[in-house]
């Protein structure tokens, strides 16, 4: 397999973190789509914790594929991160603006591309690049968690 295919999951995580900075409410919209309707609004402090948990899966994926070099764990955390992103973006249906539809669709495409990229070799990135992607993903998650509302 060509070497560039191992970069696909890392690029997808990085692009999702970049998308999340201007559109910081996207993870809240995505995660609220996965929750049952009876639970929405029942536990308000739970949403920021869920957002941090979601982005921590992306950070752990980057850690195990770039720094610690455990391909099995990298694929496990990457699959969990991309699966949650893909399933939740496909379940989101009530869009306030057309731009939200485009951003959620882009999130779904990046999640799908990340999952396909996990089939090959994971990792082989420079440590500094992995650390930068981890920091960017964590910062993006903290911004979303701090601004999350039900």
N, C-alpha and C positions, 0 to 999 in steps of 0.2 A: 504494500500500500504506500502511496506517496506520502512524504513527510508532512506536507501541508495539511493533510486531513486530521492530523493530531491537534492542530491549532483551532479547529472549528468550534469545539465546546468552549474554549477559552475566549474566543472572539464573541461568541453568543452571550456568554455571561457578561463580558465587558460592555457590549452594546446594550444589553438590558439595563445595566447599571447606568449607562449614559442616558438612555431614554427615561429612566426613572427620575433623574435630577430635575428636568423641567416639568415632567408630568408625575410629580411625587405622589399623587393619589391613585395611580394605577394599581399598585399592590393591594390597597384597601378594596378597590372595586373588584379585583380578581378574587381575593380571599372571601369577600362577602358573597360572591357567586357560588362558592363551594359550600358554605354553611347552610344548614336547613333553615327555612323561613321562620320557624318557631324560635330559633336561637339568635336571630339577628336582633340586636338591641338588648338582649338579655344580660350579657356580660360585657359592658363597654370597655373595661381595661384589657380585655383579652385580645382585641384587634392589634394594638401595638406589639404585643408579645408574639402574636402569630406572624406579623410582618418581620420582626427581628428573627424569628425562627426560620422563616422562608429564606431570607437573605443569608442566614448563617449556613444553610445548606450549600448555597453558592460559594461562600467563603471556604467551607470545608472541602468542597470539590476542588477549588483552586489550590488549597494547601496540600492535599494528598496527591494531586497530579503534578504540581510544580516544585514543591519544596521537599515534602517527605517522600515522594515517589513510591506510593502504594497504589498501583493501578486498580486493584480490586475495590479499595475504599473510595478512590476517586470516581470510579464508575457508579458505585452505590449512591454516593451523595449527589453526583451529577444527575443520575437518573431520577432521584427523588426531587431535586430542584426543577429539572425540566418537565417532569411529569405533572407536578403541581401547577407550574406555569401554563402548560398546554391544556390540561383539563379545565382549569379555572377560566382561561381565556375563551375556551369553546363554550362554556356554560354561561358566560356573561351575555346578556341579550338586550337589556334595556339601555340604549345609548342616548345620552342627552344631546350630544353633538356628533356630527360626522367625523370630527377629528378623533374623538374617543374610539369610534369604530376602527379607524385606521391604526391608531396606536395599539389597541388591543389585538388587532389582526397581525401587526408587526411583531408583537410579543409572542403570539402563537407561532408565527413562522420561525422566529428565533429559537423558541423552545423545541420545535420540531427538528430544526437543523442541528441543535445541540444534542438531541437524543440520537439522531442519525450519526453524528460525529463521535458519540460514545461507543459505537460499535467497533471502531478501530482502536488504534493505540492512543492512549490518553496521556497527556503530559508533554514531556520533553521541551518545556518552555524554560527560558532563563529564569533564575530565581528572582531577579529584580522585576521582571515582567509579571511574574506570579504575585509578588508582594504588592506591586502597583495595582493589579486587578483585584486582589483581596481587599486592599484599602478602599478602592473605588466602590466595590460592592458593599462593603460594610458601611461606608459613609452614605451611600445611597439608601441603604436599609434604615439607618438611623434617621435620616431626613424624613423618610416615609412614616416611620414609627412615631416620630415626634409630632407630625401633622395629621395623624390618623384620627378620624372621628367616625362615629356610627352614622 
